[in-house]
């Protein structure tokens, strides 16, 4: 991973750290929406929602287009895909490490368990 990739992930995860922004991303996963539509479920002002949208936009998670006087927000799935790829790679790495640790612990346990005598009884 390059430094640029790491910085991009930092910005993406920082944007997703806020529950309001995660809810906005979840809503946009169903389709484009206007600021008013995105603001509807929240008890906060439109300027506050706009601040959240700016964070998401700077992170590359959303974009805004212009259709007449409307500026619908659009989820940029590629940014989510990059975060998902990192999560999957990390999960694979940690799964392999835990599997190796589990195997090592079994070997240590077997090495320290008493050997049964010839009649099948422990010593």
C-alpha positions in Angstrom: 0.0 0.0 0.0 1.3 3.4 -0.9 1.3 6.4 1.4 -1.4 8.0 -0.8 -3.5 4.9 -0.4 -3.0 5.0 3.4 -4.0 8.7 3.5 -7.1 8.0 1.4 -8.1 5.2 3.8 -7.6 7.5 6.8 -9.9 10.1 5.2 -12.5 7.5 4.3 -12.6 5.9 7.7 -12.6 9.3 9.5 -15.6 10.3 7.4 -17.3 7.0 8.2 -16.6 7.3 11.9 -19.6 9.6 12.4 -23.0 7.8 12.7 -24.8 10.6 10.8 -22.4 10.2 7.9 -22.8 6.4 7.9 -26.5 6.8 7.8 -26.2 9.2 4.9 -24.0 6.7 3.1 -26.5 3.9 3.8 -29.3 6.1 2.4 -27.3 6.9 -0.7 -26.6 3.2 -1.3 -30.4 3.0 -2.2 -30.0 5.8 -4.8 -29.2 9.5 -5.3 -30.9 12.0 -3.0 -31.1 15.7 -2.4 -29.9 17.5 0.7 -33.5 17.9 1.9 -34.1 14.2 1.4 -31.0 13.3 3.3 -31.8 15.7 6.1 -35.3 14.5 6.6 -34.6 11.7 9.2 -32.3 13.8 11.3 -33.1 16.4 13.9 -30.5 18.9 12.8 -30.3 21.9 10.6 -29.6 21.9 6.9 -26.3 23.7 7.4 -25.3 20.9 9.8 -26.2 18.2 7.2 -24.3 20.2 4.6 -21.2 20.1 6.8 -21.5 16.3 6.9 -22.0 16.2 3.2 -18.8 18.3 2.7 -16.8 15.8 4.8 -18.2 12.9 2.7 -17.5 14.8 -0.5 -13.9 15.6 0.5 -13.3 12.0 1.3 -14.5 10.9 -2.1 -17.4 8.9 -0.7 -20.0 11.1 -2.4 -20.3 13.5 -5.3 -22.8 16.1 -6.1 -24.2 16.8 -9.6 -26.3 19.6 -10.9 -29.7 19.0 -12.4 -31.5 22.3 -13.0 -31.7 23.9 -9.5 -31.1 20.5 -7.7 -27.8 19.1 -6.6 -28.4 15.5 -5.8 -25.8 13.5 -3.9 -24.4 10.3 -5.4 -22.6 7.5 -3.6 -19.1 6.9 -5.1 -18.9 3.1 -4.6 -15.2 3.0 -5.6 -14.2 4.7 -2.4 -16.2 2.2 -0.4 -14.7 -0.6 -2.5 -11.2 0.5 -1.5 -12.1 0.5 2.2 -13.7 -2.9 1.8 -10.6 -4.3 0.0 -8.4 -3.1 2.9 -10.8 -4.7 5.4 -10.9 -8.0 3.6 -7.1 -8.1 3.2 -6.7 -7.3 6.9 -9.2 -10.0 7.9 -7.4 -12.6 5.7 -4.0 -11.6 7.3 -5.4 -11.9 10.9 -7.2 -15.1 10.1 -4.0 -16.7 8.9 -2.1 -15.4 12.0 -4.8 -16.7 14.4 -4.8 -20.1 12.6 -1.0 -20.3 13.0 -1.2 -19.3 16.6 -4.0 -21.9 17.2 -1.8 -24.6 15.6 1.2 -23.6 17.7 -0.8 -23.7 20.9 -2.1 -27.2 20.0 1.5 -28.3 19.4 2.6 -26.8 22.7 -0.3 -28.4 24.5 0.4 -31.8 23.0 4.1 -31.5 23.9 3.3 -30.9 27.5 0.5 -33.4 28.0 1.5 -36.7 29.7 2.1 -39.7 27.3 -0.2 -42.7 28.1 1.6 -45.8 29.1 1.4 -49.0 27.1 -1.9 -50.1 28.8 -3.6 -46.8 27.7 -3.3 -45.2 31.2 -1.7 -41.9 32.0 1.5 -41.8 34.1 
